């Protein structure tokens, strides 16, 4: 009986470990997408200011 209880405890521990790993990967992907959106906004700003310069020239 105690042996089964320990086994279930180990299983829960492994499950928590996998959960932490998934969360870590998810956060990493989220940061990557955020950096990508930031680069996209930067390109938009450069493009926009270039059009303004072209119009003034």
N, C-alpha and C positions, 0 to 999 in steps of 0.2 A: 504493500500500500504506500508506504513512504517512498519507495523506489519510483512508483508511478508519479507521485507528486513531484519528486525532484525532476523527473523526465519532463513533465508539463512545464515546470519552472524554466528548465533549459530551453524548451521550445519557445516559450514566451520571450525569453531573453534574445534568442536568435531572431524572432519576429521584430522585436524592437530595434535590433541592430539593422535589419534590412530596411525598416521604416526610416531610420536615420540616414542611411545611404541614399534612399530614394529622395528624401527631402533635400539632401545636399546637392544631388544631381539637378533636381528641379530648380533650386535657387541659382545654381551655376548657369543653367540655360536661360533663366529669367534675366540675369545680369548680362549675358551675351546679347539677348534681344534688345535690352535697353541700350547697350553700347551701339548696336546697329542702328536703332532709331536715332540716337544722338548724331551719329555720322551722317545719316540721311538729312536731318535738320540742318547740319552744318553745310552740306552740299547745297541745299535749298537756299540758305542765306547767301552763300557765295554766288550762286547763279543769279539771285535777285539783285544783289549789289552790282553784278557785272552788267545786267540789263540796264540799270539806272545809269551807270557810267557810259554805256553805249549810247543811250538816249541823249545824255548831256553833251557827248562829243560831236 
